[in-house]
């Protein structure tokens, strides 16, 4: 049984990665139904939360069915991060996660996210401030290092465990790599081999099939896997991995009708949570992923992203069902 503090996650949990502009409550709802064992919010700016910025505050929205759920924080100031942890604790998540892995310029060049990989003493102090600011378990998500010459993740793992984190997720790339090339899980496996490490270690990067998930579990000995991009438009991946690990067999892929049902659930929640206009507009980024692989889907996608009518979107989705079910259902 893998546990983060007192949170029981099963024998080999599958985690939904905290992806900006993706891992919002509507998306988390379909991933929870798809089998995700632990989910995180989009990352929340500590500076934005301190200023009571509407976008940052809205990201604190969590729902009972999502549990266990973690709120992920990022920032560059130690004191502000501690105060942000106190604010986030008040909405009663199951844990607090710190983002030391985001590689994008808007974050890293402001001294947050993966930038802390260049200043491990500051990372340790910031983590300690968050740990002291909350009674909840604190976890960390990071990368192998800043670049090829500074792959310091083994030192990071030991030092962060020593000041009280309860789990560590490692993305198998450096910050300089961004999302290019193949993720290297070798150092993640070495953390698990370290006799000093007793917290759960989760691997992240490039898991896009049940076969790869099983292979990486066996090769690198991780306690669980975090899945990000492969879940976008395909929330079924969690249950497919679980079924394959349990039986060695593949679940049947979702039918077109099942894709449409998941897409509709996502859309409906998006509108309820964000309002009609924003909910419809922000859902546009997901249609291509939900229906990836369907021949000649582009005309449907163009219609879906051009309309602002909820009824018309549902009519188009019904057409999709009628058009493709005879072939793929």
N, C-alpha and C positions, 0 to 999 in steps of 0.2 A: 504494500500500500504506500503510494507516494503522498506525502503530506507537506503542506506549507504551513508552518505553525500547527494549528489544530484543524486546518482545512484538509479533508480527505479527498483525494482526486482519483482514486482507483490505482490499478497496477501500472498502467502506462498511459498517462493522460495526454490528450491532444489539445493544444492551446491555440486560440485564435490570436494572431498578432495584432498589436495596436497600430493600425494604419491610418495616417492622417487623411481626412476626407473620404474614408471608406468605413472604418470600424465604428460607425454611429449606431444608435439603438435599432433602427430598422434593419441594418445589415446584421447586427448581432442576433436579432430575432431569428433570421433564417439559418444562421450558423448554429445557434443553440439547437434548433430543430434538427439540423444536420449532424449533430453529435459532438459539438465542441464541449470539452470538459471544463475549461477555464477561459474566460474572455477578459479583454481589457478595453477601456475606453480609447478613443483617439487621444494623443498626448495633449496634455493641458499645460498651457504656458503659466508658469508661476507668476510672472510679471502681470499677465493679463488677469489672472485670478485675484491678485492683490488689488488691482485697479477696478475690480468688479466688472470687467469687460464682458458684454453679453455673450459673445461667442465662447469664451472660456467657461463662464458659469453654466451655459447650456450643456457643455460637455460633461458636467457632473451628473447629468440625469442618468439614473440607473433604475432598473425594475426588478421586482422580486424574482421573476422567472429566470433572470439572467444569472443568478447566483450559482457558483461563486464568481464574483466580478471584481476586477481591480481597476483603480483609477491610476493612469500613468501621468506622471509629472515631468516637466523639463524646465531647466533654467540655468542661469550662470552665476547667480548670487546665493551664497550659502544661507544667509539669514532669511532671504525671501523664500527659498525652498523649504525651510523649516516652517515658516508661517503658512505657506501654501499647503503643506502636509496637514497642519492643524485644521485648515478650512476644509480640505477634502475629507478628512476623517469625520466631520460633522454630518456628511450625507450618508454615512454608514455603508461604505463598500466593505468587501471582505479583506482587501489588502491594498497597499499602496505600492506602485511600481515606479522606479526612476529610469528615465530614458537617458542612457549614455551611448546610444547607438545611432541616432538619426544623423545621416551624413549630409543632408542638403545644406546649401550655403546659408540660407536664411536662418538656420539654427546653429550650425557649427561655427560660422563666422561671427556669431554673437557670443561665442564662448559657452554654448550649451550643447546638449546632445553628445555626439562623438568627439567634440572638441575637448571634453574632459579626459579623453585618452591620452592627451598630451601633458596632462597635469594630474598624475595619480594622487599625490598628496591632497590636492584640492578635492578630487573625486571622493577620497576617503572622508574628508571633513564634511563635505556636503551630505554624503550618505549617512554619516553619524548624526548630523543635525536632523535629518528626516526621521531616522530611527527613534531619536529622543523625543520628537514632536508628536508621535502617535503611539497608541497602544496596539495598532494593527500590525500584522506581519508586513515587512518591507522586502520587496524583491527588486532586482535590477535586470535590465536588458542592455546589452552592450555588444561590442564587436571584438575581433581578435586583437586589434590595435589600430593606431592611426595609419601606419603604412607598413611596408614589408620589413623595415628595419626596426620597428617598434611593436612587435607582436608580444605584448606584455600581459596577455589575458590570464596566464597562470598566476602571476603575482597579484593581479587584480582580484582574482577569485579568492585567494587566501586572505588578502587584506580586507575585502568587503565582508567575508564570512566572519572574520575576527571582530568586526564592529557591529555585527548583529543582523545582517540580511538573512532571509529565510529561504531564498532560492535565487538562482542565477540563470538567465537565458543568454546564450551567446550566438550571434549571427556569424557565420563562418567566412566573413570577409573583413578587410580593413576599411577604414573610412575612405581612403584614397580610391579603393576599388569601386566604391558606390555599390551598384548592383551588377557590375560587369564581371565576366569570367565565371568560373565555377566556385561555389562555396567550398571551402576547405574545412572539414570537420576534424582533422587530425588533432589539433590542439584542444578541441572540445573533449575528444576522447582522453587526452592526457590529463585534463582536469579531473575526469572521473577516476583515473588511475591513481591520483594523488591521495595518499592515505590520510592527509590532513583534512580533506574536504568531506564534509558530512551533510551538506545541504543538497537538495535536488538540483541537478544540472539539466537544463533543457537546451536542445539544439535547434537551430533555426537556419534556413537557407536552402532553397532549391528542392524542397520536398513537394513533389507534384504527382505522386502515384503511390498506391499501396506497396508496390514492390520496393520502391526506394525507401519508404518509411521503415519497412521491415529490415531491409539491408542495413540501413544506418543505425537502427536500434541494435542490431546484432554486432555490427563492426565497431561502434563507438561507445556502447554501453550507457547511453544517456537515459535519464529517468523519464523523459517524455519529449515530445516534439512540438515546436511552435510552427504553425502554418500561416503564411501570409497571402502572397499573390495568387497562389493556386486555389484559394477559397473564393476569390472574387468571381461571382457569377456561377460558382460551383460549390455551394455549401455542403453538398453530399459527400465531399472528399473525406470528412471526418468519419462518418459511418462506414464508408467504403474501406478505409484503412483499418478500422477496428474489426470489421468482418473478415478481411483478408488475414490479419494477424491471428485471429481466432480459428479460422477454418482452412486457410490456404486457398480459398476460392474467392472469386470476384462477385460482388453484387452486380445485378443488372444495372446498367446506367439509367439515369432518369429518362423517362419518356418525355416527349414534347409537352404533353399535358402537365406533367410534374414540373417541368421547367416554367411553364406559364403560371402554375399555381404559386410557385415560390416567388416569381417575379411580381405577381399581383400582391402577395403578402408584403413584400418589400415596399412596393409602391404605396399601398394603403397606409402602412405604418409611417412611411416617409411624409406623406401628406398630413397625417394626424399630428406628427411631431414637429414638422417644420412649417406647416401651412400649405395651402394649395399651390401657390406659385413656386416657392422654393422647393417644395417636395417634388413637384413635377420636373422642374429644371434639373435638380441635382440627381434625379433618378436616371437621367439620360446617359450618364457615364456607364451605367450597368447593363444596358440592353445587349450590346455586342457580346459581353461576356456570358450572359445567361443563355444566349442562343448560338454560341460559338460552335462551328461545325455543321450548321444547317446550310445546305446548298441554297444559293441564291437568296440569302436572307437580307441582303443590303437594302432592297426596296422597302421591306418592312421596317428596318432600322431607321431609314431616312424619314419615314412617316412618323415613327414613334418620337424622334427627337425634334420634329418640327411642330407638333401640335401642343397646345396648352389645354386641351380639353380632356378631362379625366374620362369622360364617356367614350371619346374617340380612341383613347389609348386602350381601353378595355375592349372596344370593338376590334381594334387591330390585333390585340393579343388573341382574341377569339378566332380571327382569321388565321393566325399562326397555327393554332391548335388544329383547325380544320385542314390546313394545307399540309402539315407535316406528320400528323398522327398516323395516317395510313402507311407512311414509309418507315417511321422510326418507333412507333409505339409498340 
